């Protein structure tokens, strides 16, 4: 019974770790974040992001929705410019599944068992969201989120929304 509860605990931890977004942020401690009320997207920076135009649209929609929900206004004369940058990397996971029964260490004629290896790859995406002071043209805040990506077209916007929300949860920065 203990084995089943341990197995279910491991399964829950594994399942929850697959859907998480790891985030970090950095900011200019001299910036007055209360002064920023409006935003616009910084097209030259966004154009450099090496992802499909469809994924760019998904990210920008999610950022706009989140910033609007925080009380910011999209403007043609903004206080803040928003740019994005992306990276991807392939993670190769190798699982060794060795099981069986036997006796003692080393070679033993009474040992029986079988083992197999499972190899899988996942694509991990890193999204950087840069907030730039529009008048000074200086970076004032940067958020980064890392998460496994999905190839399922029906889930892409949901996954992008999750990543963007996790990153922008750290904005505006809270003084400790």
N, C-alpha and C positions, 0 to 999 in steps of 0.2 A: 504494500500500500504506500509506503514511504517512497518507493521508487517511482510510482505513478505520479505522486504529488511533486516530486523533484523534476520529473520529466515535463510535466505540465508547466511548472514554473520556468524551466529553461525555454520551453516553447513560447511562453508569453513574453519573456524578456527578449528573445530573438525577434519575435514578431514586432514588438514595440520599437526595438532598435532599428528595424528596417524602415520605419516610417518617420523617423525623427529628422529634424533639420538642426545641424550644428551651426550656431551663429556667433559672431564676434563683431565688435565695432570699435572705432577709434574716432576721436574728434579733437578739434582745436579748443583748448580750454579758455582761450581768449575770446572766442566767438560769443555773441549775444543771440542765443537761439530764440529768445522771445521776440526779436525784431523780424523774424521771418514769418510772413503771413501768406505769401503767394509763391507759386512755382511754375516752371515750364520745363520741358524736356530739352536737353542740350543735344541737338541733332548731330553735330560733328563727333561727339563721343559715342553716341548710340550707333551711328553708322559704322564705327570701327568694331563693334561687337561681332564676333565670328560665330553667329548663329543664324538660323533661317529668319526671314522676315516674319513668318507666322509666329515663331517663338518670341521675337522682339515685340510683336503686337500683344501677345499674351502677357509678357512681363510689364509692358507699359500700362496696359489696362489695369493690372493688379496694383501697380504702384499708384496710379491715379485714383483708384477706388480707395486705397488705404490712406493716402494723403488727404483726400476729400473727407473721409470719415474722421480724420484727426482735426478737421477744421481749416485746412489750407485751401486756397482758391487757385485754380489754374488761371494763368494770366499771360497776356502778351508783353507785359512789363513787370516781370517777376522779381521778387527779392532773392529767390533761390533757383538755381538750375539743377536739374537731375540728369545724371548720366549713368550708364551701366557698362559693365565689363564682365565677360564670362570666360570660364575655363572648363574643360572636361578632362577626366582621366578615367582609364579603365582599371578596375580592381579585379584581380584574379583571386578566387577563393578556392583552396584545395582542402577537401575534407577527407580524412583517412578514417574509414569505417572498418576497424579490425575487431572481430569478435570470435569467440569459440570457447573451447574448454580444454583443459590439459593439466599437466602436473609439472611443477618445478621450473627451473630456469634453463635456458639454452635449448639444445636439440633434445627432443624426447620423442620416441616412437609412438607414445600414447596421446600425443597432442593432436587435436583435430580442430580445424578452424578455417575460416575463409575471410577474406578481406577485400575491400575494393576502395577505390578512390573516386571521389566525385569532384569534378572541376567545373566551376561556373564563373562567369564574368558579369560584373555590373558596371554600368556607366555612372560615374559620380560627377555631378555638376557643381560648379562654384559660381555663384552670382555675387558680384560686387555692385552695390548701389552707392554712388557718389553724390553728395549734396554740396553744391558749389555756391559760394556767395556771389550773386550776380553782379554786384557793383565792383567788387574787388577781383573777381575771377580767380578766387582762391578756394581750394577744397577746405570745407569746414567739418564735414562728417563723412565717414565711410562705414558702411555695414557690409558684412560678408556672410553668406549662407552656403552651407555645403549639404548636399542631399543626393540620394540615389535618384536617377531620372527614370521616367517611364516612357515607353515607346507607344503606349496605348493612347491613341488620339483622343478618345473620349475622356481620359483622365488628365491630360496634359494641363489644361487650364486650372483644374483643381490642385494639381501638384505645384504649379507656378504660384497660385494664390497662397498656398501653405508656406512656401519658401519666402515669398515677399513679406507676408504678414509676420513671420518669425523674425526677419531682418529688421523691419520697420518698427517692431515692438520696442526696439532699443532706441528709437528716436522719439522725441528729443532726449538727449542724454540726461541721466539723473546724476547729480553730484552726490558722491558718497560721503 
